[in-house]
Amino acid sequence: MDAARASKEQIVAALREILPAGGLLTAPEDLDRHSRDWSGDHFGLPLAVARPATVGEAAALMRLCWDLSLPVVPQGGLTGLVGAAVAEPGGGELAISFERLNAVRSVDPVEFAMIVEAGCVLENAKKAAEEKDCLLPLTFGAQGSCRIGGNIATNAGGMNVLRYGMTRDLVLGLEVVLADGRIWNGLKVLRKDNRGYDLKQLFIGSEGTLGIVTAAALKLFPKPALVETALLGLRTVDDAMALYARARRGCSDLLTAFELLLRDGLEVAMHARRDLADPLQRPYPVYVLLEAAASREIPLRGVVETVLAGASDLIEDGVLAASRAQAERLWLFRETMVEAQGRGGRYLRTDVSVPISKLAIFIDDSLQALRQRYPEALALAYGHVGDGNVHLNVIPPVGASAETMARLFEGAEEVIFNVVDRLGGSISAEHGIGRLKQKAFLKRSDDATLDLAQRLKHAFDPKSLLSPGRILPAPARQEI
Ligand SMILES: Cc1cc2nc3c(=O)[nH]c(=O)nc-3n(C[C@H](O)[C@H](O)[C@H](O)COP(=O)(O)OP(=O)(O)OC[C@H]3O[C@@H](n4cnc5c(N)ncnc54)[C@H](O)[C@@H]3O)c2cc1C
């Protein structure tokens, strides 16, 4: 049987044979739940939703899809922002959800490693690590919904990258179901292993296009006993970047976060939550949220205070949190701003990076160009600037028509990406390419890069069944 020629009923019947009760969803309300992502910008009804509960079931499922030539799209928590996890709108893709394959298999505080299944929600994995006095450092706004498999497939970043690295830096091993249903067992906790190619690296950040991740071995760190958080007001982004360099050194490399917000962003947060009052005596053009952490009783507060006092030429005013509750309140400005951007409907999201030394120029040039060309829109810049990563988002004016928005998003993205190109940056620092950024990605990729990428895709997925059309264009069926 070939999926292109079989009826939907025949395909569903074949899937039911290998997935026991609860393993396959076909009811309209279930399909609807799996048809849109967090942003609501992307929609695509899957043919059905397969929910394997074991690695064996996931492998049997892929074997069947291989035999049927049935395209699939893996889904984690659907918080990805580039339309990669949503089925293609034609209704021909089977969604594979990992919500039932979600166990924490082990946490080893001596090995400083944990083994987690793909469907484990990031926050639950973090809690399991904490119970053993360890830290899984991956931290960002969607951690209550996103899943480990999605984090690996997107190579997620977040707040603590400057100290602990991206997801790629945290993965010790992977277990992956291949396109033809074979299981690739690379689930090891070795920190040093130079036996040939490091195949796991290829699956990390591949957005579900090369294999289905079923479990991961992740690096852990000692859980911080001390955390110091400060919110600082500054005059310019240049001053913020100068402070970053000083703080990184001055804090004995204990800096865990260095987030930048501009005044516009802080006002968006305060407007969205009336209980958030201006955190400093008066408004400043630029704010920095700085965090340092240590796992042992060292005079961390004194270290941070010394750094801040020594940077009085850069810092206009600031507050160093006196308690965990106050620190959480400072972070609320950042979290509320991110969440509030979408309250009025769709907006343009970007997640670019430039060399850290060019970050201030990037923000200045992009904002200036956007304000000149689209004075009616609100452009917000914020980000994990210790990693050179800026989210430059553009919110359309209230009441803008769908056509106006489409023109604004296309034009504004081009403005931003042109500045990124000029400064030698990347159009995606975190969210990936998916379908949303494919055109911009292809335009900027040289022939050799595309040739290698296409060969890689063909080697891992010769029938183009794994998330076809994400990152690279899907080949026409007769080309496969
Ligand atoms: C409020 C908010 C804040 C965010 N902040 C950040 C941030 O700071 N840094 C950052 O990097 N991202 C951030 N994101 C983006 C997003 O949360 C991450 O990309 C996250 O890693 C996606 O995980 P998910 O489980 O939701 O994956 P999904 O959205 O479900 O899927 C993402 C991709 O992974 C693939 N996939 C999912 N599971 C598997 C699997 N088991 N095997 C193979 N492929 C799979 C999907 O097919 C898709 O290509 C944010 C998103 C939101 C909504």
The ligand as a Gaussian input file, in Angstrom:
#p B3LYP/6-31G(d) Opt

LIG

0 1
 C        7.294000      32.460000      24.961000
 C        8.353000      31.759000      24.163000
 C        9.690000      31.997000      24.464000
 C       10.689000      31.332000      23.739000
 N       11.988000      31.605000      24.053000
 C       12.950000      30.941000      23.403000
 C       14.323000      31.174000      23.738000
 O       14.646000      31.980000      24.588000
 N       15.253000      30.457000      23.071000
 C       14.924000      29.543000      22.107000
 O       15.818000      28.913000      21.544000
 N       13.643000      29.340000      21.755000
 C       12.658000      29.991000      22.370000
 N       11.355000      29.784000      22.023000
 C       11.043000      28.865000      20.898000
 C       10.679000      27.429000      21.307000
 O       10.172000      27.370000      22.616000
 C       11.855000      26.485000      21.170000
 O       12.208000      26.409000      19.823000
 C       11.594000      25.076000      21.699000
 O       12.811000      24.367000      21.719000
 C       10.582000      24.288000      20.876000
 O       10.235000      23.111000      21.593000
 P        8.818000      22.398000      21.375000
 O        8.807000      21.165000      22.194000
 O        7.703000      23.325000      21.588000
 O        8.933000      21.989000      19.845000
 P        7.878000      22.109000      18.640000
 O        7.488000      23.524000      18.442000
 O        6.766000      21.162000      18.886000
 O        8.774000      21.623000      17.465000
 C        9.895000      22.368000      17.054000
 C       10.667000      21.557000      15.996000
 O       11.174000      20.374000      16.575000
 C       10.717000      19.219000      15.862000
 N       10.554000      18.160000      16.857000
 C        9.798000      18.179000      17.971000
 N        9.969000      17.047000      18.669000
 C       10.846000      16.285000      17.971000
 C       11.414000      15.004000      18.166000
 N       11.135000      14.265000      19.243000
 N       12.264000      14.523000      17.236000
 C       12.584000      15.254000      16.132000
 N       12.070000      16.471000      15.894000
 C       11.217000      16.986000      16.814000
 C        9.441000      19.692000      15.207000
 O        9.110000      18.904000      14.081000
 C        9.820000      21.102000      14.828000
 O       10.637000      21.095000      13.699000
 C       10.335000      30.439000      22.701000
 C        8.998000      30.208000      22.400000
 C        8.022000      30.861000      23.111000
 C        6.607000      30.574000      22.764000

